[in-house]
Every structure is written in C-alpha cells, then in structure tokens.
Amino acid sequence: MDENTREGTQESLPAAARRALAEAAERRRLAEAAAAAA
C-alpha cells in the first residue's frame, strides 16, 4: 500500500482512477457481504 500512497510517482490519472474505482467496488462488495451475513 505504500507504493499507492507515495508521492512523486509518475502514475497517470486514468490508472489512479481505475484503481480508485476498483477499491470502491471492493469496499461495496465487502459491505454488501457483511450486510447479508448480519
């Protein structure tokens, strides 16, 4: 996770946006799984 938060990288905006969307989708899936198990 350090490489994701380190500043000064040459990461492109599209790559950062794709990662952000993937992380949001994973959090939503985990939240839905937790709600279903509750």
C-alpha positions as CSV (number, residue, x, y, z in Angstrom):
1,M,0.0,0.0,0.0
2,D,3.0,2.3,0.5
3,E,3.6,2.4,-3.3
4,N,0.0,3.6,-3.7
5,T,0.3,6.5,-1.3
6,R,3.9,7.5,-2.0
7,E,4.1,11.0,-3.6
8,G,6.2,11.8,-6.6
9,T,5.2,8.8,-8.7
10,Q,4.6,9.1,-12.4
11,E,1.3,7.3,-12.3
12,S,-1.2,8.5,-14.9
13,L,-4.6,9.9,-13.9
14,P,-6.5,7.1,-15.7
15,A,-4.5,4.5,-13.8
16,A,-5.3,6.2,-10.5
17,A,-8.9,6.5,-11.4
18,R,-9.2,2.8,-12.3
19,R,-7.6,1.8,-9.0
20,A,-9.9,4.1,-7.1
21,L,-12.9,2.6,-8.8
22,A,-11.7,-0.9,-8.1
23,E,-11.1,-0.1,-4.5
24,A,-14.6,1.4,-4.2
25,A,-16.1,-1.6,-5.8
26,E,-14.3,-4.0,-3.4
27,R,-15.4,-2.0,-0.4
28,R,-19.0,-2.0,-1.6
29,R,-18.9,-5.8,-2.2
30,L,-17.5,-6.3,1.3
31,A,-20.1,-4.1,2.8
32,E,-22.9,-5.9,1.0
33,A,-21.4,-9.3,2.1
34,A,-21.3,-8.0,5.7
35,A,-24.9,-6.8,5.5
36,A,-26.1,-10.1,4.1
37,A,-24.3,-12.0,6.9
38,A,-25.7,-9.8,9.5
